[in-house]
Amino acid sequence: MLVSGFKVILCSVVPMPACSTVNVGFMTPTRFRRPLMITAAALAVISLVAVGTVMAMAFAGTPAPQWVTFTALFGLPLAFLLLVFLVLDSVAGRRRGGAAGSGTPGNGGGR
């Protein structure tokens, strides 16, 4: 096994194929991005509904339940932090050389 940059050349004694090239630069685990993105979006929508519910109940003169107020206060910041994490992870993936989540190399960014 020879390691050269991001390429790993696997030479084997198997007749077909004799040597194969595997690109390991873009083998980052991406299966966590989509669930985090869905969670962040759902949390943001639920929090916005909770904010609207708190405002409507305050306009009606009744106190909102504690769990609705908790969701309205802490849901949006948590969703924002999840989205910031996803953006930073995407930027880091692009800097590593490939488009994040696509598994294909980038165009080099004009270098």
N, C-alpha and C positions, 0 to 999 in steps of 0.2 A: 504494500500500500504506500503510495507516494502522495505527500501533501504539498501542494503548490498553490499558495494564495487561498482562494475559496474553492478551488477545484480539487477533488479527490479522484485520483485515477486508480481504478481497481483493475489490476491485471490478474487474470486467473488462468488456469490450465484448461478450462472448459473450451472446447473448440468453437462454439458459437455463442456469443461473440468472444473473441480472445481478450479484448480490453474494452472496458466501458468507462465513460466519464460521468461522474455524478456531481452536480453543483450543489454544495451544502450551504451556500451563502444565503439562500432564501428559504431554508427549512425551519422557519420560526413557527411555533405553534400559534395558529390563528383561530382555533375553535372557541376561544373565550371572548373574542371581540363581539360577535353577533349577539350572544345572550346578554352581555353587558350593555350593548347599545339598546336592545329591546327593553331591558330593565330600566335604564336611565330615561328612555322616552316615556315608558308607562308611568314611572314615578313622577315625571314632570307633569304629565296630563292629570294624574290623580291629585297631585298637589295643587294644580290650578283649579280643579273642580272643588277641592277642599277650601281654597281661598274664596272662591265664589260662594260656596255654601256659608262660610263664616260671615261674609259681607251681607248676604241675603238674610241670614238669621239676625244679624245685628240691626239691619234695617227694619226687620219685623219686631225688634225689641225683645227677642228671646236669646238666651245664651246658647252658644254652640257647644256640642258635646266635646269633651276633653280630647278624644282621639282625633276628631276632625281638626281641632286647633293644632294639635301636635303634628298632624300630617301637613297642614298648611305651613307651619313654621319650619319644619325640618326636612320636608320632602324636596322642595325646590333646591336648597343648597346642596343636598346629597346628590340629586340628579345633576346639578351643575358640576360638582366634583367628579362624578363618573364620566361626564362628557369631556371634561378637561383631560382626564386620564386617557380617554380614548383618542383624543386629538394628539396628545403628546406621544402616545404609543404609535400612532400612524406616522407622525413626523420622524420618530426614531426608526421606524421600518423603512421609510423612504431614504433616510440617510445611510442605512445599512446597504442600500443599493437597489432595492426593489420596491415596487409599489406595494404598500401594506395590504395584506389580505389577498393579493392577486396571484402571488407565486411567480410572477414574471419580473425580469429585470427592468429597471427604470431606464429613461433615456439619457441619464447622466447629468441632468439639470443644467445643460448649457456649458458644461466644462470643456 
